[in-house]
Amino acid sequence: MTQAAYLTAIGMGTAFGLLLVLISSIVVTKVIANRLDRVSYPKTFDEKEENIRQATAAAVAVSILKAKGSESSQGNWK
C-alpha cells in the first residue's frame, strides 16, 4: 500500500513538473517571438485613416483595371 502511494506521488509530481516546463517554454517562446517580430502598428488616428484610404484606393484601382481587362477581352471574342 505504501509503495502505491509513493508511485502515485511520483507520477503526480512528474506530471505537474512537466506541466510547468511546458507552460514556461510557451511563455519564453512568446517573449522571444515578440522581441524578434516587432510589428509597427499605426499609433495615431490619422495614420489609421491614411491606411484605410490607401486600402480603398488600391481596391478601386484593381476593380477598374479588372473591369477594363474584361471589357477588352470580351471585345476580342465578338
Secondary structure, DSSP 8 states (H G I E B T S, - for coil): -HHHHHHHHHHHHHHHHHHHHHHHHHHHHHHHHHHH-------SHHHHHHHHHHHHHHHHHHHHHHHHHHHHHHHHH-
